Amino acid sequence: MSKLKRFKDEILNQRNNNKTYPEIATYLKDKYNLIIDRRTICDFVHKLGASDTFESELNDNNFSLPDNWSHGWLKGKHASIFIRNKEGLISFDEMRSKFITEMSAYSPTYKKYKRVEIKDKHLLVIDIADLHIGKLASNSETGDKYNKDIAVERALKGVNGILNKAKGFPIDKILFIIGNDVLHVDNSTKSTTSGTTQDVDGMWYDNYTTARDLYIKIVEMLVSVADVHIVHNPSNHDYISGFMLADSVFCWFKKHKNITFDVTNAHRKYFIYGKNLIGSSHGDGAKMVDMPLLMANEAPLKWANTFYRYIYLHHIHHKDVTKFKSGKDYQGVTVEYLRSPSGTDSWHHRKGFQHAPKAIEAFIHHKEFGQVARLTHMFK
């Protein structure tokens, strides 16, 4: 909001001349090269006490009107009027723009790391698959105790373990894959996005902030080693809150010069590193066998300019690897599901879906020669 204070008189003058908020936004962009969302301008005007005549009339009739009103009834002595305001609806992009504008003052400023040039470059892929913060498992029932504290402990120990194992390689880039059911439930009713009830440890909002603080701590650890690219994979347990969590991580680190992001809600992401094309997805949607052709169609230029191709999937909590061949003696794409560090809850125990090794996995990719090492941090 502080950006607009110096333009207060001009903005109010524009409103008095019946200019709409989008028109004011265009005016500020053309005159001052200032890009401000029209919703932000609307909020600024409202805080100054400058209301639209229409809104004043509603207030005079004791009509409670929030800033993002979409419709309502105005009943007078002579008429009963239904009002619909299409412009009042806030899209996600507007909400996100407003959030980033307001939070920019609180986003920490990090000092840029100056790296020593590495000649023999390697990429470290770290993927905490299916952490399920908030999952509850009782040792007396499943033989596998699990709660949010254990989830955080395993994530931190696993990342530290991977970094120690990777010390023998000169790492110039880290691909950190987030999401993938990092949160166990997606709402206050203790269920997944689709409504499947879960055994839960803790309140949903506490688990959200726990996951946020965990990601911040891990990213700070990783960026001290090498520049980091963060990729978000939407997932079935926390499709909504997982996206918001990824966006919170983006807002926190958006000023960091050593961190880049791909945190859209696209279900399949692709990242190129030298001759490596690395794809990732949660694994609950498209079939494993379809992944290579999807990669070729969705990232054709990246496909054409690479020789080693990999897709990392999640969701099933155990290892499954398939190598697809594009021709004799030429491996096209390696697709694999990754292990999870999370415990076995009541439902999985009852169905017998347990006893797979619990782990956090990572991979080392050489810029010219593809995947050269696989790192695993196991949990008992």
C-alpha positions as CSV (number, residue, x, y, z in Angstrom):
1,M,0.0,0.0,0.0
2,S,2.9,2.4,0.8
3,K,3.8,2.5,-2.9
4,L,0.5,4.3,-3.6
5,K,0.8,7.1,-1.0
6,R,2.7,9.4,-3.3
7,F,0.0,9.0,-6.0
8,K,-2.9,9.6,-3.5
9,D,-4.2,12.8,-5.1
10,E,-4.0,11.5,-8.6
11,I,-5.8,8.3,-7.8
12,L,-8.6,10.1,-6.0
13,N,-8.8,12.6,-8.9
14,Q,-9.2,9.7,-11.3
15,R,-11.9,8.1,-9.2
16,N,-13.8,11.5,-9.0
17,N,-13.7,11.5,-12.8
18,N,-15.4,8.1,-12.8
19,K,-12.3,6.1,-13.8
20,T,-12.5,2.4,-13.0
21,Y,-9.8,0.7,-11.0
22,P,-8.4,-1.1,-14.1
23,E,-8.2,2.3,-15.9
24,I,-6.3,3.7,-12.9
25,A,-3.9,0.8,-13.0
26,T,-3.3,1.4,-16.7
27,Y,-2.8,5.2,-16.0
28,L,-0.2,4.5,-13.4
29,K,1.6,2.0,-15.6
30,D,1.6,4.4,-18.6
31,K,2.7,7.4,-16.7
32,Y,5.1,6.0,-14.1
33,N,5.8,2.5,-15.3
34,L,4.2,1.3,-12.0
35,I,2.6,-2.1,-12.1
36,I,-0.1,-2.4,-9.4
37,D,-3.0,-4.8,-9.4
38,R,-6.4,-3.1,-9.6
39,R,-7.6,-4.9,-6.5
40,T,-4.7,-3.3,-4.6
41,I,-5.8,0.2,-5.8
42,C,-9.3,-0.6,-4.8
43,D,-8.2,-1.5,-1.3
44,F,-6.1,1.6,-1.1
45,V,-9.0,3.9,-2.0
46,H,-11.3,2.2,0.4
47,K,-8.9,2.7,3.3
48,L,-8.8,6.4,2.5
49,G,-12.5,6.4,3.0
50,A,-13.3,7.1,-0.6
51,S,-16.3,4.8,-1.4
52,D,-18.2,4.5,-4.6
53,T,-21.6,6.2,-4.6
54,F,-23.2,2.9,-5.1
55,E,-21.5,1.4,-2.1
56,S,-22.3,4.5,0.0
57,E,-26.0,4.0,-0.8
58,L,-25.7,0.4,0.3
59,N,-24.1,1.5,3.6
60,D,-26.8,4.1,4.1
61,N,-29.3,1.2,4.0
62,N,-27.3,-0.8,6.5
63,F,-26.1,-3.2,3.8
64,S,-23.0,-4.9,5.0
65,L,-20.5,-4.8,2.1
66,P,-17.1,-6.6,2.2
67,D,-14.5,-5.5,-0.3
68,N,-14.9,-8.6,-2.4
69,W,-18.7,-8.6,-2.7
70,S,-20.2,-10.4,-5.6
71,H,-24.0,-10.1,-5.2
72,G,-26.7,-9.0,-2.7
73,W,-30.2,-7.6,-2.2
74,L,-31.0,-3.9,-1.7
75,K,-34.6,-3.6,-0.3
76,G,-36.2,-0.2,-0.2
77,K,-39.7,1.2,0.2
78,H,-40.5,1.0,-3.5
79,A,-38.3,-1.8,-4.8
80,S,-36.4,-4.9,-4.0
81,I,-33.2,-5.0,-6.1
82,F,-30.8,-7.9,-6.7
83,I,-27.3,-6.7,-7.3
84,R,-24.6,-8.7,-9.0
85,N,-21.0,-7.3,-9.2
86,K,-18.9,-9.4,-11.5
87,E,-15.9,-7.1,-11.1
88,G,-16.1,-7.7,-7.3
89,L,-15.1,-11.3,-7.6
90,I,-11.4,-11.9,-6.7
91,S,-9.6,-14.4,-8.9
92,F,-6.7,-16.4,-7.5
93,D,-4.2,-14.4,-9.5
94,E,-5.5,-11.1,-8.0
95,M,-5.5,-12.6,-4.5
96,R,-1.9,-13.9,-5.0
97,S,-0.8,-10.5,-6.4
98,K,-2.3,-8.7,-3.4
99,F,-0.7,-11.2,-1.0
100,I,2.8,-10.8,-2.5
101,T,2.4,-7.0,-2.5
102,E,1.5,-6.8,1.1
103,M,4.1,-9.4,2.2
104,S,7.0,-8.1,0.2
105,A,8.0,-5.9,3.1
106,Y,8.3,-9.0,5.3
107,S,10.1,-11.3,2.9
108,P,13.7,-11.7,4.2
109,T,16.5,-10.2,2.2
110,Y,19.3,-12.8,1.8
111,K,22.9,-12.1,0.9
112,K,23.7,-13.6,-2.5
113,Y,26.2,-16.5,-2.4
114,K,29.3,-16.0,-4.6
115,R,30.3,-19.5,-5.7
116,V,33.7,-20.8,-6.7
117,E,33.5,-21.9,-10.4
118,I,33.1,-25.7,-10.7
119,K,34.5,-27.4,-13.8
120,D,33.1,-30.9,-13.3
121,K,29.5,-30.0,-12.6
122,H,26.9,-32.2,-11.0
123,L,23.3,-31.7,-10.0
124,L,21.9,-33.1,-6.8
125,V,18.2,-34.0,-6.9
126,I,16.7,-34.2,-3.4
127,D,13.1,-35.5,-3.1
128,I,11.3,-36.0,0.2
129,A,8.5,-38.1,-1.1
130,D,5.2,-38.4,0.7
131,L,6.3,-37.0,4.1
132,H,2.6,-36.8,5.3
133,I,3.0,-34.2,8.1
134,G,0.0,-34.8,10.4
135,K,-0.3,-38.6,9.8
136,L,-0.9,-40.5,13.0
137,A,0.2,-44.1,13.5
138,S,0.2,-46.0,16.7
139,N,3.1,-48.4,17.5
140,S,0.7,-50.8,19.4
141,E,-1.5,-51.2,16.3
142,T,0.9,-51.0,13.3
143,G,4.3,-51.5,14.9
144,D,5.3,-48.3,13.3
145,K,4.8,-45.1,15.3
146,Y,4.5,-41.9,13.3
147,N,3.4,-38.3,14.0
148,K,4.3,-34.8,12.9
149,D,7.4,-34.6,15.1
150,I,8.8,-37.8,13.7
151,A,8.0,-36.6,10.2
152,V,10.0,-33.4,10.8
153,E,12.8,-35.3,12.4
154,R,13.1,-37.7,9.5
155,A,13.0,-34.9,6.9
156,L,15.9,-33.0,8.6
157,K,18.0,-36.1,9.3
158,G,17.4,-37.4,5.8
159,V,18.5,-34.2,4.1
160,N,21.5,-33.9,6.3
161,G,22.3,-37.6,5.5
162,I,22.0,-37.0,1.8
163,L,24.2,-33.9,1.9
164,N,26.9,-35.8,3.7
165,K,26.7,-38.7,1.2
166,A,27.0,-36.2,-1.7
167,K,30.2,-34.5,-0.4
168,G,32.3,-36.6,-2.8
169,F,30.7,-34.8,-5.8
170,P,31.3,-31.2,-6.9
171,I,27.7,-29.9,-6.8
172,D,26.9,-26.8,-8.7
173,K,23.0,-27.1,-8.6
174,I,20.4,-28.6,-6.4
175,L,16.9,-29.6,-7.6
176,F,14.6,-29.7,-4.6
177,I,11.3,-31.4,-5.3
178,I,8.6,-30.3,-2.8
179,G,4.9,-31.2,-2.4
180,N,3.9,-34.8,-3.0
181,D,1.6,-35.2,0.1
182,V,3.8,-33.2,2.4
183,L,0.6,-32.6,4.3
184,H,-1.6,-35.5,5.3
185,V,-5.0,-33.7,5.1
186,D,-6.3,-30.7,3.2
187,N,-9.0,-29.3,5.5
188,S,-10.5,-28.9,9.0
189,T,-12.5,-32.1,8.6
190,K,-9.4,-34.3,8.8
191,S,-9.7,-35.6,5.2
192,T,-7.8,-35.5,2.0
193,T,-8.8,-33.2,-0.9
194,S,-11.3,-35.7,-2.2
195,G,-12.8,-36.3,1.3
196,T,-11.2,-39.5,2.5
197,T,-11.0,-39.3,6.3
198,Q,-7.5,-39.8,7.9
199,D,-6.0,-40.5,11.3
200,V,-4.5,-37.1,12.2
201,D,-1.9,-35.8,14.7
202,G,-2.5,-32.1,15.4
203,M,-4.6,-29.3,14.0
204,W,-4.5,-28.6,10.3
205,Y,-3.2,-25.1,10.8
206,D,-0.4,-26.2,13.1
207,N,0.7,-28.8,10.6
208,Y,0.7,-26.2,7.8
209,T,3.0,-23.9,9.7
210,T,5.2,-26.9,10.8
211,A,5.6,-27.8,7.1
212,R,6.3,-24.2,6.1
213,D,9.0,-23.8,8.8
214,L,10.5,-27.2,7.8
215,Y,10.8,-26.2,4.2
216,I,12.4,-22.9,5.0
217,K,15.0,-24.6,7.2
218,I,15.8,-27.2,4.5
219,V,16.0,-24.6,1.7
220,E,18.4,-22.5,3.8
221,M,20.6,-25.6,4.3
222,L,20.6,-26.5,0.6
223,V,21.3,-23.0,-0.7
224,S,24.4,-22.9,1.5
225,V,25.8,-25.7,-0.6
226,A,24.7,-24.7,-4.1
227,D,22.1,-22.7,-6.0
228,V,18.6,-24.3,-5.7
229,H,15.8,-24.8,-8.1
230,I,12.5,-25.6,-6.3
231,V,9.8,-27.6,-8.1
232,H,6.3,-28.3,-6.6
233,N,4.3,-31.4,-7.5
234,P,0.6,-31.2,-6.6
235,S,-0.7,-34.3,-4.9
236,N,-3.9,-36.0,-3.8
237,H,-3.8,-35.6,0.0
238,D,-3.1,-31.8,0.0
239,Y,-3.9,-30.5,-3.5
240,I,-5.1,-27.1,-2.2
241,S,-3.0,-26.5,0.9
242,G,0.1,-28.0,-0.7
243,F,-0.1,-25.4,-3.4
244,M,-0.5,-22.6,-0.9
245,L,2.4,-24.0,1.0
246,A,4.6,-23.9,-2.1
247,D,3.5,-20.4,-2.7
248,S,4.4,-19.4,0.8
249,V,7.9,-20.8,0.3
250,F,8.1,-18.8,-2.9
251,C,7.0,-15.6,-1.1
252,W,9.6,-16.2,1.6
253,F,12.5,-16.7,-0.7
254,K,11.5,-14.7,-3.7
255,K,14.2,-12.1,-3.1
256,H,17.0,-14.7,-2.9
257,K,19.3,-14.4,-5.9
258,N,20.4,-18.1,-5.6
259,I,17.0,-19.7,-5.7
260,T,14.6,-20.2,-8.6
261,F,11.1,-21.7,-8.7
262,D,8.6,-23.7,-10.7
263,V,5.7,-23.9,-8.2
264,T,2.7,-23.7,-10.6
265,N,-0.1,-26.3,-10.2
266,A,0.9,-28.2,-13.4
267,H,0.9,-31.9,-12.6
268,R,4.1,-32.7,-14.5
269,K,7.2,-30.6,-14.3
270,Y,10.3,-30.7,-16.4
271,F,13.8,-29.4,-15.6
272,I,16.8,-29.4,-17.9
273,Y,20.4,-29.8,-16.7
274,G,23.0,-30.1,-19.4
275,K,22.1,-33.2,-21.3
276,N,19.7,-34.4,-18.6
277,L,15.9,-33.9,-18.8
278,I,14.4,-34.5,-15.4
279,G,10.6,-34.8,-15.0
280,S,8.6,-35.2,-11.8
281,S,5.0,-35.7,-10.9
282,H,3.1,-37.1,-7.9
283,G,2.2,-40.3,-9.6
284,D,-1.5,-40.5,-8.8
285,G,-2.7,-39.3,-12.2
286,A,-1.2,-40.4,-15.5
287,K,-0.1,-44.0,-15.7
288,M,3.6,-44.8,-15.4
289,V,3.7,-46.3,-18.9
290,D,2.4,-43.0,-20.4
291,M,5.0,-40.8,-18.8
292,P,7.7,-41.0,-21.5
293,L,5.3,-40.0,-24.3
294,L,3.8,-37.2,-22.1
295,M,7.3,-35.9,-21.6
296,A,8.1,-35.9,-25.3
297,N,4.9,-34.1,-26.1
298,E,4.9,-31.6,-23.2
299,A,8.6,-30.7,-23.4
300,P,9.5,-31.3,-27.0
301,L,12.4,-28.9,-27.3
302,K,13.9,-30.0,-24.0
303,W,13.5,-33.6,-25.2
304,A,15.2,-32.9,-28.4
305,N,18.2,-31.2,-26.8
306,T,18.9,-33.9,-24.2
307,F,20.2,-37.4,-24.2
308,Y,19.5,-38.7,-20.6
309,R,15.9,-38.6,-19.4
310,Y,14.4,-39.4,-16.0
311,I,11.0,-39.1,-14.4
312,Y,10.6,-39.3,-10.6
313,L,7.2,-40.3,-9.3
314,H,5.8,-40.7,-5.8
315,H,2.4,-41.7,-4.2
316,I,2.9,-45.5,-3.8
317,H,5.7,-45.2,-1.1
318,H,7.9,-48.0,-2.5
319,K,10.4,-48.5,-5.2
320,D,9.3,-49.3,-8.7
321,V,11.6,-48.7,-11.7
322,T,10.9,-49.1,-15.5
323,K,13.3,-48.3,-18.3
324,F,11.7,-47.4,-21.6
325,K,13.7,-47.9,-24.8
326,S,13.5,-45.6,-27.8
327,G,15.7,-47.9,-30.0
328,K,18.1,-50.8,-29.9
329,D,20.7,-50.3,-27.1
330,Y,19.4,-46.7,-26.5
331,Q,17.6,-46.1,-23.2
332,G,14.9,-43.5,-23.8
333,V,13.5,-42.7,-20.3
334,T,13.9,-44.1,-16.8
335,V,10.7,-43.8,-14.8
336,E,10.7,-44.7,-11.1
337,Y,8.6,-44.3,-8.0
338,L,10.5,-43.2,-4.9
339,R,10.4,-44.5,-1.3
340,S,8.7,-42.5,1.4
341,P,10.0,-41.8,5.0
342,S,6.5,-41.8,6.4
343,G,5.1,-44.4,8.8
344,T,2.3,-47.0,8.3
345,D,-1.1,-45.8,9.5
346,S,-4.1,-48.0,10.5
347,W,-5.6,-48.4,7.0
348,H,-2.4,-49.4,5.3
349,H,-1.6,-51.8,8.2
350,R,-5.0,-53.4,7.9
351,K,-4.6,-53.9,4.1
352,G,-1.0,-55.2,4.6
353,F,0.6,-52.3,2.7
354,Q,3.7,-52.0,4.8
355,H,7.2,-53.3,5.4
356,A,8.7,-51.5,2.4
357,P,12.0,-49.7,3.3
358,K,11.4,-46.2,4.6
359,A,13.8,-43.7,3.1
360,I,14.6,-40.3,1.5
361,E,16.2,-40.7,-1.9
362,A,18.5,-38.4,-3.9
363,F,20.3,-38.6,-7.3
364,I,23.5,-37.2,-8.7
365,H,23.4,-36.2,-12.3
366,H,26.5,-35.3,-14.3
367,K,26.0,-32.5,-16.7
368,E,27.3,-34.5,-19.6
369,F,26.9,-38.2,-18.6
370,G,23.5,-38.4,-16.9
371,Q,22.7,-40.0,-13.6
372,V,25.9,-41.2,-12.1
373,A,24.9,-42.0,-8.5
374,R,21.9,-42.8,-6.3
375,L,21.9,-41.8,-2.6
376,T,19.6,-43.2,0.0
377,H,19.1,-42.3,3.7
378,M,17.2,-45.2,5.4
379,F,15.1,-45.2,8.5
380,K,14.4,-48.1,10.8
